C-alpha cells in the first residue's frame, strides 16, 4: 500500500482519534505527552492510542497496529526511555517529553505516514 492508497476516511479517523487523545485528562495520560507528539506534523498523521499512561502511534488505523514507531515510556526517576517495539531498539533516553518526541519523529520508518485504513499486515 502506498500513500496514494490513504483514504479520506482514514485521515478523518486519525484526526478524530487525536482529538480524543488530546482531550484525555491526567488519569489516562500526562496531557503534555499527546501535545508534544501532536506538535510534529509527521506524527500527527499517525493513529494515536493510549494504554497504561503511554501514547502509542501506528501507521494503520486497524488492529493489529504497527509497532515500528518509537514509544516514549516515562521513567520513575524522570525523563523518558524511547524504544521501538518491533525490534526492541532503544532510540535513546531523554530528559523531557519534547525531546522524546523529537527523537521519535527523527526515527520514523522510511515512507511513513499518513496512517492507512488497514492493519500492519497491509503495509
ROLUMVO-184967 format. One line per field, with one value per residue (C-alpha): residue number from 1; residue in one letter; y, z, x. Coordinates in steps of 0.25 Angstrom, whole numbers, plus 5000, padded with zeros to 4 digits. Example, Ala and Ser with C-alpha at 12.3 -4.5 7.8 and 13.67 -1.06 7.14 Angstrom:
2
pos (1_2) $
code (A_S) $
Y (4982_4996) $
Z (5031_5029) $
X (5049_5055) $
REM end
This chain:
123
pos (1_2_3_4_5_6_7_8_9_10_11_12_13_14_15_16_17_18_19_20_21_22_23_24_25_26_27_28_29_30_31_32_33_34_35_36_37_38_39_40_41_42_43_44_45_46_47_48_49_50_51_52_53_54_55_56_57_58_59_60_61_62_63_64_65_66_67_68_69_70_71_72_73_74_75_76_77_78_79_80_81_82_83_84_85_86_87_88_89_90_91_92_93_94_95_96_97_98_99_100_101_102_103_104_105_106_107_108_109_110_111_112_113_114_115_116_117_118_119_120_121_122_123) $
code (X_X_X_X_X_X_X_X_X_X_X_X_X_X_X_X_X_X_X_X_X_X_X_X_X_X_X_X_X_X_X_X_X_X_X_X_X_X_X_X_X_X_X_X_X_X_X_X_X_X_X_X_X_X_X_X_X_X_X_X_X_X_X_X_X_X_X_X_X_X_X_X_X_X_X_X_X_X_X_X_X_X_X_X_X_X_X_X_X_X_X_X_X_X_X_X_X_X_X_X_X_X_X_X_X_X_X_X_X_X_X_X_X_X_X_X_X_X_X_X_X_X_X) $
Y (5000_5014_5028_5029_5018_5026_5028_5041_5033_5028_5043_5046_5035_5039_5053_5049_5040_5051_5060_5049_5047_5061_5063_5052_5056_5053_5040_5034_5040_5053_5063_5068_5055_5056_5071_5068_5057_5065_5077_5069_5069_5055_5049_5056_5047_5034_5027_5030_5021_5021_5009_5009_5024_5022_5028_5018_5022_5014_5014_5008_5010_4995_4985_4979_4992_4995_4994_5001_5015_5019_5020_5029_5022_5031_5027_5027_5036_5046_5046_5037_5024_5024_5010_5004_4991_4984_4981_4985_4996_5007_5020_5028_5033_5048_5058_5064_5059_5069_5063_5049_5053_5060_5047_5038_5048_5047_5031_5029_5018_5022_5025_5026_5033_5036_5025_5015_5009_4995_4987_4985_4973_4982_4991) $
Z (5000_4997_5002_4990_4996_5008_5009_5014_5024_5030_5031_5038_5048_5051_5053_5062_5070_5072_5077_5087_5092_5093_5102_5112_5126_5134_5139_5125_5121_5124_5115_5111_5104_5093_5092_5090_5079_5072_5070_5060_5046_5043_5056_5055_5043_5051_5058_5073_5085_5100_5109_5123_5122_5110_5096_5084_5070_5058_5043_5041_5048_5050_5059_5059_5059_5055_5065_5057_5062_5075_5088_5100_5113_5125_5135_5150_5153_5142_5127_5116_5110_5095_5089_5076_5080_5066_5068_5083_5079_5089_5082_5094_5108_5109_5120_5114_5107_5096_5093_5093_5082_5074_5075_5071_5059_5055_5054_5046_5036_5022_5015_5028_5028_5027_5034_5025_5026_5029_5038_5040_5030_5019_5019) $
X (5000_5005_5002_4993_4984_4981_4966_4960_4952_4966_4970_4957_4958_4973_4968_4957_4965_4976_4965_4960_4974_4977_4965_4969_4971_4983_4976_4979_4992_5000_4994_5008_5010_5000_5002_5017_5014_5004_5013_5021_5013_5019_5014_5000_4998_4999_4988_4989_4985_4987_4990_4994_4998_5007_5004_5006_5006_5003_5004_4990_4976_4972_4977_4988_4995_5009_5020_5031_5029_5037_5029_5033_5032_5032_5043_5041_5053_5048_5050_5047_5052_5049_5048_5044_5036_5037_5052_5054_5063_5066_5066_5070_5067_5062_5060_5047_5035_5038_5052_5046_5036_5047_5055_5043_5040_5054_5054_5041_5042_5044_5031_5024_5010_4999_4992_4985_4971_4977_4985_5000_4999_4994_5007) $
REM end
